[in-house]
Amino acid sequence: MKEWKAFDELRKTIDDFYEMIPVLQHMADKSVMPRHWKRIQETTGHAFDIDGENFTLRNILEAPLLQHRDDIEVSL
């Protein structure tokens, strides 16, 4: 099974998610203000509708958080 391409893709998805958990924890902190979200949007180039009723974890995971992990953590 480990030779299958799907196995490698799933492994990467899981590994990426584990790397993203600390970033998500920072983003979920009660001290994160709208100005922080604005900086995250500017850094990632991804728009977040944080006040929208459809704002979910899925919306956050669509952003390139891992590529900008260090910048995001500094922003928060």
CORMO-V566647 format. One record per residue. PHI is phi in whole degrees, -180 to 180 (999 if undefined). PSI is psi as a letter, one per 20 degrees, with the letter a starting at -180 (NA if undefined). NEAR is the number of other ideal C-beta (glycine too) atoms within 8 Angstrom. Layout:
PHI;PSI;NEAR, PHI;PSI;NEAR
//
This chain:
999;h;4, -64;i;4, -83;i;4, -73;q;7, -63;h;5, -61;h;6, -63;g;10, -63;g;8, -66;g;8, -65;g;8, -59;g;8, -65;g;8, -60;g;8, -67;g;8, -61;g;8, -63;g;9, -63;g;8, -62;h;7, -69;h;10, -82;i;12, -55;g;8, -61;h;8, -65;g;13, -62;h;11, -63;g;8, -63;g;11, -67;h;11, -85;i;6, -61;q;8, -64;i;3, -82;i;5, -73;p;10, -106;r;6, -54;h;6, -65;h;6, -67;g;10, -62;h;11, -62;g;8, -64;h;9, -64;g;13, -62;g;11, -65;h;7, -68;g;10, -89;h;12, 74;j;6, -119;p;8, -86;p;4, -119;p;11, -99;m;8, -65;h;7, -96;i;4, -74;q;6, -73;i;3, -99;j;6, -75;o;9, -134;r;6, -57;h;6, -57;g;6, -61;h;11, -70;g;11, -68;i;8, -73;i;6, -79;q;10, -79;m;8, -67;g;13, -64;h;9, -64;h;6, -121;k;10, -52;g;11, -63;g;6, -66;h;8, -67;g;15, -63;h;10, -69;h;6, -67;h;9, -92;NA;10
//
